[in-house]
Amino acid sequence: MNLRELYAKRRSQFWGEVLPYLGYVIQSGVAVVFLFLLIAFSAWYTSLVQHIPPDLPIRWIMLIVLLPLTVNSGVRTYLQQADTVFLMPQESRMNQYFAKGWVGGTVYKIAGLIMVVLTLWPLYIRSDQDPKSLLASIVVLVGLKLLSSYGSWKELSMTSRGAAAAYRALRWTIIALAIASWLWYPSLRSLLFIVLVGATYVASLSIPAKHPVAWERLIQVEKRQAGRVMMILSWFVNVPQREQRVYARRWLSRWGSGIPWRKDTAYRYLLIKSLVRSDIFGILIRVGILGALLVWWTRGGMASSAVYLVSLMIAGLQLTSLRKLHHESFWLHVYPLPEGTRRVNEVKLVFQVQLLWAVLMWLPLLASIGTEPGLVLGTGACGVALVVIFRMAALKRGRKEDEDEDDF
């Protein structure tokens, strides 16, 4: 069996299923919105480079932006549940199968990292009093990216989940220290530190016990990655749902417990519990925090309004995925839910959560209400209007789907 050809075949099959949906994504207007955002960002960034604030913490900005891009590592394996039987005899040769995925996944992430570095570089060299060389910085970051990708792959094969979590935290810490060392300290001292810490980290990876191939864990990771692709596509078109990862999040376990125990609120209870334990909520948290930070950083200008509305739009798109979580659930057709309550509960919960996010991300603008009251209040009003537009669109979409079902 040619394992390299098998990997290429499975990759082609997966993306062959995804590509037909991209036409619907483009028709939805996302390309126009993306182009508009790109033009707006270019204009704002050009203005920032030309009028750099004297106290701009450029090194901290570089660290915050580059750290997740350098640490983030993932490999698409396209493994399936049946592989634990049919590919198990090939376990000793599976490195041939995984090598292509690891190289391809790492290369495109490195390309994205380099693009971000090139974008940030004009701001960095005009703000930092002692900027590093561009070529040297790219080499260092690419080396750290390769180190992180290697460590991430080794974590997946560790037999102990606790050890894997500890090494994941260690990897984040090491990459953060390495980037900070490069930004704050002289080049030679920093390179020596990075080499010593990197070599120690690589040596430490040999300590935990590992599976030759962690079949079950790799299959679960693959299901989760495929599910995220389909979740993004579901913002624009109906797609087959893939398995989503479920998070315990015990600190939010009481959310929804006060809902009345009635048939017309049963689906709302299910949606709240599903939202709390899904990837959607984690993405919402990250979008909210990043949006609030950017709004606070750009406060006092039109850029803050643009950032606020774009962040709120992203949050709304994420929340639209909530209605897909149980779209094909068998039990919802068996349980006697009152007619129409699913749609009502979906729209109501999405509206309330997005409105909450609109308020939370607007709060940093209050620091400028004394100097720019019109801008602050106008931005808040636009945010509320955007949430209402999302709600109206959801109601219209729901009525259209109901009409289509009646016609059928």
N, C-alpha and C positions, 0 to 999 in steps of 0.2 A: 504494500500500500504506500503510495506517494503522499506523505503527510503534508508537504508544502502545497501540492495541488488540491488536497482536501480543504485546507484552510482557505485558499483562493476561491474555491467553489462556494464554500459557505458564506464568505464575505460577499461574493457577487449575488448570491441568493437573497441575503438580507437587504442589501441596498437596492436590489431589483424590486423588492416589495415596497421600499420607502420612496424611491424616485417618482413613481406615478403620482404621489400625493403632493409633490413639490409644485406642480402646476397649479393646484388649488391654493397653495400657500401664496404664490405670486399673485394670483387673481384676487386674493383677499385684500390686496393693497399694501402688504407688508414691505414690498420692495420700495414703494413710494415713500412710506414712513421711514424706512431705513435710510434712504437717500436724503430725506429732509433732515433727519437727525445727524447724519454725517456732515451735511453742509453747516448746520447750526453748531455742531461741535468744532468744526474747522474754524469757523468765524470766531467763536469764543476763545479757542486755544491760541489762535493768532494774536488776538487782542491781549491775552494773558502774557504771551511771550514778549510782546512789545511794551507792556506796562506791568512789569513784574513787581509785586509788593516787596518792600525792602526786608521784611521779616518772614518771607516765605520759607517754611521748614522743608526744603527740597529733599534733604536726605531722608527725612521721615516719610515723605510722600513716595520716594523711590522704594523704600523698604516695604511700605504697606502695599504698593501696587505690585512689586516684583516678587514678593514672598509667596503669595498663593500661586502665581503663575509658575514659579520655579518648583514648588513642592508638588503641585497637582500632577498626579501620574496615574494613568489607567491604561489597561491593555484589553482590547476586544479579542476574546478567544473564540466566540461563536460556538462554544461547547453546548451540547444538548444532554438531556437526562439519560438518553440511551447510550451515551458514550461511556458511562461507567461499566457497561457490559461489553460493547462492541470495540471500543478503543483501549480497554484495559490491557489486552495482550501487547499493545504497542507502547506501554508506559515508559519503557526504557528509551524509546526513540521520540518521545513527545517533545523534546527540545527543538526538533526540526519543525514541528507544528507551531510551537509558541514563538520561535525566533522571528518569523516574519511579522507577526502581530506586534511584538515588542518593538522591533525596529520601526515599523510604520507608525505606530502610535507615538513613539518618542520623537520621531522626525517632525511630524506635523505640529506637535506641541512646542518643539524648539523653534520652529518657524514662527509660530504665534508669539512666543516670548521675544524673539528678535524684533518683530514688528512693533511690539509695545516699547521696547528699549529705544528703537529709532524714533518713535513718536515722542517719547519723554525727553530725548537727548537735547533738543534745542532749549527746553526749559531748564534742564539740569546744568548745562555749561554756562548759561547766562545767570544762574542763581548761585551756584556753588563757588566759593572762593578758591578752592583747590580741586577742580574736577579731574577725574581719572580719564584715561584714554578710552575712546569708544571701542576700539578693537579688543583691548585687554579686558574691558568690562564684558563684552559679548563672550569672549573665551571663558572667563570665570563663570558667568551665568550658565553657559552651555555645559560646562563641567559639573556644576552643581545640579543642573537638571538631569544629567545622566546619572549622577550619584543618587538622586532622589528616585528616579525611575527604577534603578537597580534595587534600592532598598524597599520600595513599594512592592516589587515583584517577590522579593524574599519574604516579606510579611505575609503574603497570601498563602505561602506554603508552610508556615509555622503551625505546629500541631496545637499549641496553646493559644486560645483567643486573647487571654490576658497578656501574653508575651507580645502578640501582634499589636495590640493596642499600645503597649508601652513603647515598642519600637516606632510606632507611628508618631507618638508624641516626641520621641527622641529625634526622629527625622525632621520634624517641624522645628525643633529647637536648634539643631545643628545648622540647618539651612538658614534660619533667621540670624544666628550668630555669624555665619560665614558672610552673608550679604552685608550685615551691619559692619563687620570688620573691614570689608572692601570699601564701603562708603565713608567710614570715619577715620581709618588709619592709613599710614603710608603703604604703598603697594607691596614692597618686599616683605614687610612684617605681616601684612595681611595674607599674602600668598603662603608664607610659611605656616601661619596659623591654620589656613584652610586645608593645606595638604596634610598636616599632622592630625587635625580633627577628622578629616575625611578618611584617612588611612585607619585611624582607630575605629571609626564607625563601621567601615567595611569588615575589619577583623572581628568586631563584635557580632556581626550578622551570622557568623559561623557557630555561635554558641547555642542558640535555641534549637531544639529538635524540629525537624521538618519532614513533611511528606514528600516522597518523590514527585507526585503530582497530587495536589489538593483538589480532587475531582469535585466534591460537593461544594466547596467554597467557591471554586472558579465558576461552576455552573450558576450558583446564586448571584455572583457578581455580574455575570453575563446577562442573566435575566433582568437584573436591576438596570444595567446600562441600556439594554434594548427597550425596556419599559420607559425610560426617560426620553428616548428618541420619539417613541410613539406618543408620549404625553405632550411633548412640544407640538407635534403635528396635530394633536387633537384640539389645539387652540383654534385651528382653522378649518378642519374637516373631520368627519367621522372616520375613525380608524379602529382596527382590531386592537383591543386592549391587551397589554402584556402584564406580567406579574410585577407588582410594586413592592418595594421593601417596606416593612412595617416596623415602626419605632415605638418603644414602650412609653417613653416620656411620662413617667409617673407624676412629675410635678404639674402636669396639666390634666391628670386623670379625672379631676372633679368637674372640669368644664363640661357642661351639658347635663350634669346630674340633677339640676333643678327644673328641668323641662317636665311639664305635666305628663303623667302616664296615660296618654290617650292615643287613639289610632291616628288622628290627624297630625300629631307631633312625633310619631314614631320615626318617620324618615328623617326629620330634623335631628333627632338624637343620633341616628346612625351617621348622618353626614358630619356632625361635630366630632364624634369619636374617630371617624375616618380621616378628617382633616388633621386632627391633632397627631395622629400616628403615621401620617404619610410624608412623602418627600415634598409635597406641595407646601406644607407648613414650614419646613426647614428653609426652602427657597424664599418664602415670604419673609421670614426673619432676616435672612441675609439681605434681601432687597430693601427691607425697611431700615436696617441699620446703616447700610451703605448710602441709601438715599438721604437719610437724615444727616449723616456726616457731610455729604456733598452739599446739601442745602445749607447747612450751617457754614461751611467753608466759603460758599459763593454768595452768602447773604448780602443784601444791599444792592443787588443788580439784577437785571433781567435773566442772567444765567441761572440764578437760584430758582426762578419760576419755571424755566425750561427743565432743569434737573428734577424739580418736584413733580411736574406733570408727567415726564417720561417714567420716573420711578413708580408713580401711581398707575400708569398705564401697564407697566410690566406686572405689577401686583394684580391688576385686574385680569390680565391674560392668564396668569398662574391660577387664579381662582376659578376661571372658566373650566379648568381641567377637573374641578371637583365634581361636576355633573357627569363626568365620564367614569368615575370610580366604580359605580354600581350599575352602569348602563346595561350590562349583560348578566346581571345577577339573577339566578334562577329563583332564589327565595323571595325576591321582591314581587314576582308574579304569583307566588303561592300564598304569601301573607296577604290578608285582605285589607290593603291600604285603601282609604277612601279615594275616589277618582279625583285627580287634579292636585292632590296634596304633595306629590313628589315635585312637580314643577314649582309650586308656590314656595315650598321649603327651600329648594335650591336657590331660587332668585332672592329670597329674603335673607338667607345666610350669607350669600356672596355679597349682597349689597351692604349688610351690616359690617362684615369683616373689612371690605374695601373702604368703607366710610371711616372705620376705626384707624386703618392705616393712613388714610388721608389726613386725619387729625394729628396722628403721632408724627408723621413726617413734616407737617406744617409747623409744629411747635418750635423748631430751631429758628424759624423766621421771626419769632417774637422778639428776638434780640435786636432787630432792626425796626421795630414798629414805631419807635420814637422819631427816627429820621426818615423812614419811608413807609408811612402808614398806608398810603394808597396801594403801594406794591404788595405789602404783606396781606392786607385784607382782600385785594383783588386776586392774588394767588390762591388764597384759601377758597374764595368763591368759585374760581375756575376748577379747583380740585373737587369741590362738591358737585359742580355741574358735570364734570367728567364721570364721577361715580353714578350720577343719575342717568347719563347717556349709556353707560354700561348696563344699568338695570333695564332701561327701555329696550336696548338691543337684545338682552336676554329674553324679555317678555315677547318681543316680536319673533325671535327665533323659535321660542316654545310654541307660539300659536301656529307658525308655519309647519313645524314638525307634526303638530296635532292634525292639521289639515291634510298633510301628506299621508298620515296613517289612516285617516278617514277615507281618503280617496282610494287607498289600497284595499 
